[in-house]
Amino acid sequence: MASVILPVLLALLVAVVFVCVSFVLPALTGAPWVPSSNDIVRKMLVLSKVKPGEEVYDLGSGDGRIVIMSAKEFGARSTGIEIDVFRAFYSKLLIRLLGLAGKARVIWSSFYRVDLSRADVVTVYLLPETNDKLTPKLERELRPTCRVVSHAFKFDWQLLDSDEGAKIYVYNPRPSAPLHGALPGVQDKQSEPHRG
Ligand SMILES: C[S@@+](CC[C@H](N)C(=O)[O-])C[C@H]1O[C@@H](n2cnc3c(N)ncnc32)[C@H](O)[C@@H]1O
């Protein structure tokens, strides 16, 4: 009897750990895993005008599809940040198998812990509350020329471009304008460079 129960318990334990790491933890820390379609990924990269040699960061990179496409089709140097250990290592493996190791990488970490100051383009497909929580970090760390492209959910910044049908929004992350405008003689924060 014990010879049956033990493997079953072990299999159950592995399943519970997998569900927690792959589904519960990401949902609690940023967003559950729902991949963007390849068509949407291509539109995100076109709309944010990714150029060869630019640094693209995907916050919550899932199976690595944005990281891989931006390196392979757009010639970018791309970095994915993924909290789920299984998807992070799956995408690392895929990058090696596709021969993209010099151009693309995935960091197994929370995006809140990674410095984003080298990014030219940041891609996200998260949740509205996660976008809000990320806003101060993005405003603090990103270069004034950096574009943020979001799938599905908006940020509280002025839009640079959008594809409403595909729900893709492109921004240049700047602190929101003060409610009543700047006082005379005081420079509006909106027009200042905002490097932290
Ligand atoms: C909706 S999926 C988007 C995946 C991919 N960017 C795409 O568009 O196909 C969100 C991803 O973010 C990851 N994630 C959630 N919270 C995170 C965090 N704090 N740090 C890094 N990744 C996170 C999830 O594991 C999941 O893979």
The ligand as an ORCA input file, in Angstrom:
! r2SCAN-3c Opt
* xyz 0 1
  C       0.247     38.296    -19.193
  S       1.809     37.448    -19.141
  C       2.677     38.265    -20.470
  C       3.771     37.400    -21.081
  C       4.501     38.052    -22.262
  N       5.031     39.355    -21.904
  C       3.567     38.194    -23.437
  O       3.102     39.330    -23.707
  O       3.286     37.174    -24.079
  C       2.548     38.160    -17.658
  C       3.858     37.507    -17.250
  O       4.425     38.258    -16.185
  C       5.045     37.369    -15.271
  N       5.167     38.084    -13.983
  C       4.172     38.392    -13.093
  N       4.670     39.111    -12.064
  C       6.004     39.267    -12.308
  C       7.064     39.942    -11.625
  N       6.843     40.618    -10.476
  N       8.307     39.905    -12.166
  C       8.548     39.229    -13.328
  N       7.586     38.575    -14.026
  C       6.329     38.604    -13.536
  C       4.105     36.165    -15.261
  O       4.744     35.007    -14.781
  C       3.730     36.076    -16.737
  O       4.609     35.231    -17.433
*
